[in-house]
Amino acid sequence: MNRIVMTDLEYQNQAESVLKAIEKACDRLNDESDVDIDNQRTGGMITLTFSNRSQIIINLQKPLQEIWMAARAGGFHYKFNGEQWTDTKDASEFFANLSRYASEQAGQPLVFAASV
């Protein structure tokens, strides 16, 4: 797995774009479907709360230059490889995993992507 070295500013810009994409996707999904995702942002953390009260928490880990995601399926760490955020264990892509875990928790298909 290729990992790139980023400055703190580059990390912050890349990671911030992920959080903004998640916020936009939640707004879009709430507008276009009957899903009810409450997304709350506090600094470098977003908490997604679904109608069944389950949550997915995404937060930035600046010292490690990672994004962490906690879902019912478990806890996951992602690093930027120059093109996308990939899981540090199996190299799966962040937004694909977020879509899968959010769909499982919401009980319906949901799609999150880097650009909306």
Sequence and secondary structure as in RCSB ss.txt:
>XXXX:A:sequence
MNRIVMTDLEYQNQAESVLKAIEKACDRLNDESDVDIDNQRTGGMITLTFSNRSQIIINLQKPLQEIWMAARAGG
FHYKFNGEQWTDTKDASEFFANLSRYASEQAGQPLVFAASV
>XXXX:A:secstr
       HHHHHHHHHHHHHHHHHHHHHHHHHSS   EEEEETTEEEEE TTS EEEEEEEGGGTEEEEEETTEE
EEEEE SSSEEETTT  BHHHHHHHHHHHHHTS     S  
